[in-house]
Structures are given as structure tokens and as C-alpha cells.
Amino acid sequence: MAGILDKFHVGHGVHGAKVMARSNQLTNDCATDGEIDAAIQALKDDLDACAWEMKRLVAIDRRGALFEGWPSAKDDLQNA
């Protein structure tokens, strides 16, 4: 999942969900307070969308595996 800005990516695996930045530069150059506020607000909105997606993926993990044989979050994979 990528947000509107395509600055972040939500990863999901057996250990849970995580958000990763797609690049080192998250904003353009800002010269005024308004530009700074707008850029940061856009990033916050994008991170809120990522948080919603992370919560959705973790909720799926809590319900267990969708198919028999697939590991769920409840499985102890290190002692398998």
C-alpha cells in the first residue's frame, strides 16, 4: 500500500506490519511557513493512511491464517 504522495510503503510479514519511507527526501524545498505547514500536513495525512492499513493487516493476523498450512501470528515459527 502506498499513500497519496507515494512517499511511504506498508510492509507486512509474520512479525507484523511496518511503514517504510520510499526515499530519503520526504518534502521539497520550503521557503515559507505556509509551505512548511502544507508539506508536513500532507506527510501526516499519508502516515494516517498508512496507520489505517497497518491496523487492517494486524487485525487480519489476529483472526488467524486464511488457509490451512499458512502460518498465523499465533504460530511459534522459531521453534518449528
C-alpha positions in Angstrom: 0.0 0.0 0.0 1.2 3.4 -0.8 -0.3 6.7 0.3 -1.5 9.5 -1.9 2.0 11.0 -2.0 3.7 7.7 -2.7 6.3 8.6 0.0 5.6 5.6 2.2 5.1 1.9 1.9 3.4 -0.5 4.4 5.2 -3.8 4.7 3.6 -6.9 6.2 5.0 -10.2 7.4 5.0 -12.8 10.1 6.3 -10.3 12.6 3.7 -7.7 12.0 3.3 -4.5 9.9 5.8 -1.7 9.4 5.9 1.5 7.4 9.0 2.4 5.3 9.9 5.6 3.6 10.4 5.2 -0.2 13.1 7.9 -0.3 15.4 9.9 1.9 13.8 13.2 0.8 10.2 13.5 2.0 9.5 17.1 1.1 10.5 19.6 -1.5 12.4 22.8 -0.5 10.2 25.0 1.6 10.7 28.8 1.9 7.7 30.0 3.9 5.8 28.9 7.0 2.8 28.0 4.8 4.8 25.8 2.5 6.3 24.0 5.5 2.9 23.5 7.2 1.4 22.2 4.0 4.2 19.8 3.3 4.2 18.4 6.9 0.4 18.1 6.9 0.5 16.1 3.7 3.0 13.7 5.2 0.8 13.4 8.4 -2.2 12.6 6.2 -0.2 10.0 4.3 1.1 8.4 7.6 -2.5 8.3 8.9 -3.5 6.3 5.8 -0.5 4.0 6.5 -1.6 3.6 10.1 -5.1 2.6 8.9 -3.6 0.0 6.6 -1.3 -1.4 9.3 -4.2 -1.8 11.7 -6.2 -3.6 9.0 -3.3 -6.0 8.3 -2.7 -6.7 12.0 -6.4 -7.4 12.5 -6.2 -10.0 9.8 -3.3 -11.6 11.6 -5.3 -11.7 14.8 -8.0 -13.7 13.1 -5.5 -16.4 12.1 -4.4 -18.0 8.9 -6.8 -17.8 5.9 -5.8 -21.2 4.6 -4.6 -24.4 6.3 -0.8 -24.7 6.2 -0.2 -20.9 6.2 1.5 -19.6 9.3 -0.5 -17.3 11.5 0.7 -14.8 14.1 -0.2 -17.4 16.8 2.3 -19.9 15.4 5.7 -20.3 17.1 7.8 -20.2 13.9 11.2 -20.1 15.7 10.6 -23.5 17.4 9.2 -25.1 14.3 
